[in-house]
Amino acid sequence: MNTFNIHYYIVFIILSITVQIQSQICEKTAQYGQCSTNNACGCFHILGADDGAGICGFLWPICSRLVPCNSSDNSCLQSNTICVQHPQCDDRPLCYPVTMMKENICPPMIININSKWKQNAITIAGGNGQGSELNQLNQPYGMYVDNDDQCIYIADGGNHRIVRWEFDAANGQIVAGGNGMGSAINQLNYPMDAILDREKKHLIICDYGNMRVVRWSRQNSQDQQILIPFIGCWGLAMDNNGDLYISDMERHQVRRWQEGDREGTIVAGGNGQGNQFNQLSNPTYIFVDEYYSIYVADTRNNRVMKWMKNAAEGIRIAPTQVPEENPGSMVGPTGVIVDHMGNIYVSNMGSHQITRWSPDEMEGAPVVGKKEDGSGSTQLSYSYDLSFDRYGNLYVVDTENNRIQKFIINLD
Ligand SMILES: *[C@@H]1O[C@H](CO)[C@@H](O)[C@H](O)[C@H]1NC(C)=O
């Protein structure tokens, strides 16, 4: 069998196992890595599967009850067992009972209607005061979570640099800028956002103070280029085709930009600053969904707008009630993300809180943050960008506290 066939053979095995036992596969996850809302579950790698693929199961079965797989073909004689790696018990692969891999024991980490987040956050980057050391941040605003590499990229605005911070690391590493504030091609000036392109070969950066979008190669530290000049770039998003969306804080619009475009296409706003449904006022962070709808934190208008593909005007999706009847329901929205059920999560710098707006509810519900300015683990101080990881944990850029906060998803 060549590599290609082996790959498909393994995928076939994993799929048939999954169907058979109604358990979930884990991909690109470390051996014993987090794969469930139940912390007592972890990823058990399957022999020969690449990219850290395996099955999510209970971490603590009694080792002596697990028998080694048949060493010639890694099969398991006992019924309802499958062959997995479990080096904490034995160097040889072991036959593991599938009953301990079912979804009722190890629920998948996806957001559902009952999802709540632990109110005490873990600081995963910064939190060591405002400064320019590698364990510090200085007015971070935008962020990008890289699920495959288990790290985040942070637009560290006041340090004029982009830092890459691995989960669990004490320090970040500078991956763009860090050469002082300036407009040379290797410098940044208050970068506000950064994302990776689809191939993860380049960082795309909103170099806000220089009014440009720049692209930095991840491989070659000498390779930088200006993608788009003369744009008040604040927030970036990418759709599943690899098209780039850019919010322009100065011209109150969002543009879509395809590789090779000179100007791009206006996809939200573009009718001057204002509060009509075809206008925006100082848009900040944006989100694009699988239907190419764009969600905009329309900051100065205290609202979140949704612009469907090719729409001439937007829909106000939050707050859902007329602001006159419900003043103060949204104060300075700066970030917006959407889950797979269509719930909208909004970061509000004015109320230091993240709120959720469900399609069939009139009021926003608090998610995290205490509606007060502070630096405790349950508090935020001027939150900006926000993001989920693939498990549904929530990350918030806590700008004035110079830190990134992780709120763990919690189903119980
Ligand atoms: C192990 O697998 C081989 C090949 O399929 C088979 O011939 C052998 O009988 C198996 N051994 C046991 C103990 O089941």
The ligand as a Gaussian input file, in Angstrom:
#p B3LYP/6-31G(d) Opt

LIG

0 1
 C       -3.063000     -12.635000      15.580000
 O       -3.319000     -12.270000      14.264000
 C       -2.806000     -13.195000      13.301000
 C       -3.018000     -12.577000      11.919000
 O       -4.335000     -12.152000      11.719000
 C       -3.471000     -14.544000      13.474000
 O       -2.954000     -15.455000      12.554000
 C       -3.245000     -15.015000      14.912000
 O       -3.936000     -16.213000      15.142000
 C       -3.691000     -13.985000      15.908000
 N       -3.295000     -14.386000      17.260000
 C       -4.186000     -14.545000      18.249000
 C       -3.624000     -14.929000      19.565000
 O       -5.393000     -14.370000      18.111000

